[in-house]
């Protein structure tokens, strides 16, 4: 799977991110070409994820997680 783009909204504000899949359900999160963190999805618990090197707030992290999961289901 190649890099893909998601748009998520929190507090009525839209945010665009580039997502670069790694392996084992890990993804790097970018704004344009600047990496802002990584997320690892939990296959057993879809409400859970691990985040590293990321300064985003929890609602935005949850929206990114949901955006990645929606992308996975559609592809």
C-alpha positions in Angstrom: 0.0 0.0 0.0 1.4 3.4 -1.0 1.1 6.7 0.9 -2.5 8.0 1.1 -4.1 11.2 2.2 -6.9 11.6 4.8 -9.0 14.5 5.9 -10.4 14.5 9.4 -12.3 17.1 11.4 -12.2 17.9 15.1 -13.9 20.8 16.8 -15.4 21.9 13.4 -11.9 22.3 11.9 -10.7 20.2 9.0 -7.1 18.7 9.0 -5.3 17.0 6.1 -2.6 14.4 6.7 -0.5 12.2 4.5 -0.3 8.7 5.9 2.7 6.4 5.0 2.1 2.7 5.8 4.9 0.8 7.4 4.6 -2.8 8.5 2.6 -4.5 11.3 -0.2 -1.8 11.3 2.2 1.0 11.8 1.8 4.3 10.0 3.8 7.5 9.8 1.8 10.7 9.9 2.8 13.7 7.8 1.6 17.3 7.2 2.9 17.9 3.7 6.4 16.4 3.9 7.0 17.0 7.6 6.6 13.9 9.8 4.6 14.7 12.9 4.4 11.2 14.5 3.6 7.6 14.2 0.6 5.5 15.0 0.2 1.7 15.5 -3.3 0.3 15.2 -4.5 -2.6 17.4 -6.1 -5.3 15.3 -7.9 -6.8 18.3 -9.2 -3.6 19.7 -10.2 -1.1 17.1 -10.6 1.6 19.7 -7.0 1.3 20.8 -3.8 2.6 19.2 -0.2 3.4 20.2 1.3 6.8 19.3 4.9 7.8 19.3 6.8 11.0 18.6 3.4 12.8 18.2 2.3 16.1 19.6 -1.3 15.9 18.5 -4.2 15.9 21.0 -6.3 12.8 21.7 -9.4 13.8 19.7 -7.2 14.4 16.6 -5.3 11.1 17.1 -8.7 9.3 17.4 -9.9 11.0 14.2 -6.7 9.9 12.4 -7.1 6.3 13.7 -10.7 6.3 12.4 -9.6 7.8 9.0 -6.9 5.1 8.6 -9.4 2.3 9.4 -11.9 3.7 7.0 -9.3 3.9 4.3 -8.2 0.3 5.0 -11.8 -0.9 4.6 -12.3 0.8 1.3 -9.1 -0.5 -0.3 
